[in-house]
């Protein structure tokens, strides 16, 4: 197969860029897309021209470093496939045609060179809250913390995100909501992530906003191009966790003087809330009666204990 490659060439972030056309011949269907670019670079080096810069590492669809736009679509448009997994057999019907290659287009992803962008904004979002508190020492037993099956499945699906940036490149607003929601849901859905749940959500959302990413307007393009098929529902989970965190942060506990209040867990249910209310009412009534009786008889109260007048 023969192709005309229309590739974006840019020497640095501050330099101006442009599309340059290259001819590539004798491409076999068994080649991967990156192997085709390797063949092109060998030809360019032999002719004394600078090779096309593109990022890659594992070439197994795991690291997420190889992403760029092919004909305006992140990772080439094959569902659940990264560029390194993309085979040239998918382009048989485009034999002799032009393929346009360009980097991710987002303010938060400045171009380093050619098809390489700086995705360190994702790293800073993870640094803001992508961790849990764990005691140091030897590894705990596997069954020390019980994890519900549904929570484990949700956490596993969210952890599949490889941070390639395709969601940002595909979004008309250059939003990073799908990436951030996957990283938040990964830990918030597990018991090990509950101590920092609210703090994590607030910190990572603020870090995302500070990096200059856009806002989500429910286009769904991010889910369509995600090579790991991260579902859009994770954004809804993140929004609910954000509301929950904001509510807990601004809610002040009700303090009643001279009443011993027991802590009430928000997930304890209505029965627990009713029993707590009844218990508090009884304590209030009894304590008021005793205190009133003691004070009426000229007594005094110290440290919550009534002392009759000697």
C-alpha positions in Angstrom: 0.0 0.0 0.0 1.1 3.6 -0.7 0.1 6.6 1.3 0.6 10.3 1.4 1.2 11.4 5.0 0.3 15.0 5.9 2.2 15.4 9.1 2.3 18.5 11.4 6.0 19.6 11.9 6.9 22.0 14.7 10.4 22.3 16.2 9.3 23.6 19.6 6.4 25.0 21.6 7.4 28.6 20.7 8.1 27.9 17.0 5.4 28.1 14.3 4.3 24.8 12.7 3.0 23.6 9.4 1.8 20.5 7.6 4.4 18.7 5.5 3.6 16.0 2.9 5.6 12.8 2.8 5.2 9.8 0.5 5.4 6.3 2.0 5.4 3.2 -0.2 5.3 -0.6 0.2 3.4 -0.5 3.4 2.2 -4.0 4.4 -1.1 -4.7 6.1 0.7 -6.4 8.9 2.6 -3.3 9.9 1.4 -1.3 12.9 0.9 2.4 12.4 4.1 3.2 14.4 6.1 0.7 12.4 5.0 2.6 9.3 6.3 5.8 10.9 9.5 4.0 11.7 9.9 3.2 8.1 9.2 6.8 7.1 11.9 8.1 9.6 14.5 5.6 8.3 13.9 7.0 4.8 14.1 10.6 6.1 17.3 10.0 8.0 18.9 8.4 4.9 18.0 11.5 2.9 19.5 13.8 5.6 16.2 15.2 6.8 15.0 15.4 10.4 12.8 12.4 11.5 9.2 12.9 12.6 9.1 13.1 16.4 6.4 11.0 18.0 6.2 9.5 21.5 6.0 5.8 22.3 7.1 3.3 24.9 5.4 0.0 25.4 3.7 -0.3 22.0 1.1 -2.6 23.7 -1.7 -0.1 24.5 -0.7 0.2 28.1 1.4 3.4 28.7 -0.8 5.8 26.7 2.1 7.8 25.4 1.7 7.3 21.6 -1.5 9.2 21.0 -2.1 11.7 18.2 -4.8 12.6 15.8 -5.3 10.6 12.5 -7.6 12.3 10.1 -8.9 14.4 12.9 -9.8 11.4 15.2 -7.9 10.5 18.3 -6.0 7.2 18.0 -7.4 6.7 14.4 -11.0 6.0 15.2 -10.9 2.2 16.0 -12.9 1.5 19.1 -10.8 0.6 22.1 -7.5 0.9 20.2 -4.4 3.0 20.7 -2.2 4.2 17.9 0.4 1.6 18.7 -2.2 -1.2 18.4 -3.5 0.2 15.1 -2.8 -2.0 12.2 -2.3 -0.7 8.7 -4.9 -3.2 7.5 -7.5 -0.9 8.8 -6.5 1.6 6.1 -6.8 -0.8 3.1 -9.6 1.2 1.7 -7.5 4.4 1.8 -4.7 3.0 -0.3 -3.2 5.9 -2.3 -5.0 8.5 -0.2 -3.7 11.0 2.3 -3.5 10.5 6.1 -3.3 13.6 8.2 -1.4 13.3 11.5 -1.3 16.0 14.1 -0.8 16.3 17.9 -3.4 16.7 20.6 -4.9 20.2 20.4 -5.4 21.7 23.9 -4.1 24.7 25.8 -3.2 22.4 28.7 -1.1 20.2 26.3 1.6 22.4 24.8 3.4 21.0 21.8 7.0 19.8 22.5 7.8 18.8 19.0 5.9 17.5 16.0 3.4 14.9 17.3 4.6 15.1 20.9 2.8 17.1 23.6 3.5 17.8 27.2 0.9 15.9 29.3 2.4 16.8 32.7 -0.9 18.5 33.6 -2.4 15.0 34.1 0.5 14.2 36.5 -0.3 17.3 38.6 -3.9 16.3 38.8 -2.9 12.9 40.1 -0.4 14.4 42.6 -3.3 16.5 44.0 -5.2 13.5 45.3 -4.4 10.2 43.6 -3.2 8.4 46.8 -4.5 6.7 49.9 -3.4 6.5 53.5 -1.8 3.2 54.4 0.3 2.1 57.4 3.9 1.3 56.6 5.4 -2.1 57.2 4.8 -5.5 55.8 2.1 -6.2 53.2 -1.3 -6.8 54.8 -3.3 -10.0 54.3 -5.3 -10.1 51.1 -8.5 -10.5 53.0 -7.8 -8.0 55.7 -10.1 -5.4 54.1 -13.3 -6.8 52.5 -14.2 -5.1 49.2 -17.7 -5.6 47.7 -17.7 -7.1 44.2 -19.5 -4.1 42.7 -17.0 -1.7 44.2 -14.1 -3.8 43.0 -15.5 -3.9 39.5 -16.0 -0.2 39.4 -12.6 0.5 40.8 -11.0 -1.8 38.2 -12.9 -0.3 35.3 -11.8 3.2 36.4 -8.2 2.1 36.9 -8.0 1.0 33.3 -7.5 4.7 32.3 -3.9 5.1 30.9 -3.9 8.9 30.8 -3.3 9.1 27.0 -5.2 12.4 26.7 -7.5 11.3 23.8 -10.5 12.5 25.8 -9.1 16.0 26.0 -8.2 16.1 22.3 -11.6 14.9 21.2 -13.6 17.2 23.5 -14.7 20.5 21.8 -14.0 22.2 25.1 -10.7 20.4 25.8 -12.1 19.1 29.1 -10.3 16.5 31.2 -13.4 15.4 33.1 -13.3 11.8 31.9 -9.6 11.4 33.0 -10.1 13.1 36.3 -13.4 11.3 37.1 -11.7 7.9 36.3 -8.8 8.7 38.8 -11.2 9.9 41.4 -13.7 7.0 41.0 -10.9 4.5 41.1 -10.1 5.3 44.8 -13.4 6.7 46.0 -15.2 3.4 45.2 -12.9 1.3 47.4 -12.8 1.1 51.2 -9.1 2.0 51.2 -9.9 5.4 49.6 -12.6 6.5 52.0 -10.4 8.5 54.5 -9.4 11.0 51.8 -12.6 10.8 49.7 -13.8 14.3 50.1 -10.3 15.9 50.2 -9.3 13.9 47.1 -12.3 15.0 45.1 -12.0 18.7 46.0 -8.2 18.7 45.4 -8.2 16.9 42.0 -11.1 19.0 40.7 -9.4 22.2 41.7 -6.1 21.0 40.2 -8.0 20.2 36.9 -9.4 23.7 36.8 -6.1 25.3 37.5 -4.5 23.5 34.6 -6.7 25.3 32.1 -8.9 22.5 30.9 -12.4 23.3 29.7 -15.8 22.3 31.2 -17.9 19.3 30.3 -21.0 20.0 28.2 -22.0 16.3 27.7 -20.9 15.9 24.1 -19.7 12.3 24.8 -16.7 12.5 22.4 -14.4 11.6 25.2 -16.0 8.2 25.7 -16.2 7.5 22.0 -12.4 7.8 21.5 -11.2 6.4 24.8 -9.0 3.4 24.0 -9.9 1.8 27.4 -13.6 2.6 27.0 -14.0 4.5 30.2 -17.7 5.1 30.6 -19.2 8.6 30.7 -21.1 7.7 34.0 -17.8 8.2 35.9 -18.2 12.0 35.3 -21.6 11.8 37.0 -20.1 9.9 39.9 -17.4 12.6 40.2 -20.0 15.4 40.2 -22.0 13.6 43.0 -18.8 13.1 45.0 -18.0 16.8 44.5 -21.4 17.9 45.8 -21.0 15.5 48.8 -17.5 16.9 49.6 -18.7 20.5 49.4 -21.7 19.7 51.6 -19.5 18.0 54.3 -17.0 20.8 54.1 -19.5 23.6 54.8 -21.8 21.7 57.1 -21.4 22.7 60.8 -22.4 20.2 63.5 -25.4 21.2 65.8 -24.1 21.8 69.3 -26.5 21.8 72.2 -25.1 23.1 75.5 -25.2 20.7 78.5 -26.3 17.7 76.3 -24.0 14.8 75.7 -24.3 14.1 71.9 -23.3 10.8 70.4 -21.8 10.8 66.9 -24.2 9.9 64.2 -23.1 8.3 61.0 -24.8 9.6 57.9 -25.2 6.1 56.5 -26.6 4.6 59.6 -30.2 4.8 58.4 -33.5 6.3 59.6 -33.8 3.8 62.5 -30.5 4.9 64.0 -31.4 8.6 63.5 -34.7 8.1 65.3 -33.1 6.2 68.2 -30.4 8.9 68.5 -33.1 11.6 68.6 -35.1 9.9 71.2 -32.0 9.2 73.3 -30.9 12.8 73.1 -34.4 14.0 74.1 -34.6 11.8 77.1 -31.1 12.9 78.2 -32.1 16.5 77.8 -35.3 16.1 79.7 -33.8 14.1 82.6 -30.8 16.4 82.9 -32.9 19.5 82.9 -35.2 18.0 85.6 -32.3 17.1 87.8 -30.4 20.3 87.3 -33.5 22.3 87.8 -34.3 20.4 91.0 -30.8 20.8 92.4 -30.5 24.5 91.5 -34.0 25.2 92.9 -32.7 23.8 96.2 -29.7 26.1 96.2 -27.4 23.5 94.8 -24.5 24.1 92.5 -23.2 22.3 89.4 -19.6 21.4 88.7 -18.3 19.4 85.7 -21.8 18.2 84.9 -22.4 16.9 88.5 -25.1 18.3 90.8 -24.0 19.1 94.4 -26.6 19.9 97.0 -26.2 22.9 99.3 -24.4 21.7 102.5 
